[in-house]
Amino acid sequence: MSRFIVEIDIMPLQGLLDPQGRTVAHALRKLGFEGVASVRVGKHIQMIIESESETEAKHQVEDSLAKLLYNPVVEQYRYVIRHIDP
């Protein structure tokens, strides 16, 4: 059994409103960070998966994304998977 670390970034789709990002951008400008043009807020998830192969680990990641971790109507994702040495 191999171990893999997965880093997943989930962000709102481009073109959709991001109220949380707007709030953060507004607060940063009020604090004097005037160069902040915009902010988008998303999620970062890290998982360690035990699997027979990287291909099987990728299937587990894709399945968890589809069933629980992201909403395809309003979000997009990308991930990186790396083998962890025993």
C-alpha positions, 0 to 999 in steps of 0.5 A: 500500500502506498501513501499519497498527499493530495493538495486541493484548491477549490475556487469560485468560478470566474465570472461569478460573484464572490461576496466573501472575497469582496468583503475581504477586499473592502476590509483590506482597503479600509486597513490601508492596503489600497493596492488590493484590486480584488480578492477571491476566497476559496478552500484549500484541502490536504488529504493523505490517501493510502492506495495501491496506485496513484491511479487509484488514489486519483480516482478516490480524489475525483470521487470525493470531489464529485460527491462532497468537496465541491459544487460544480455549479459555482466552483472549480478545482485543481489538485496535485498528488504526490507519492509519500516515501514510506 
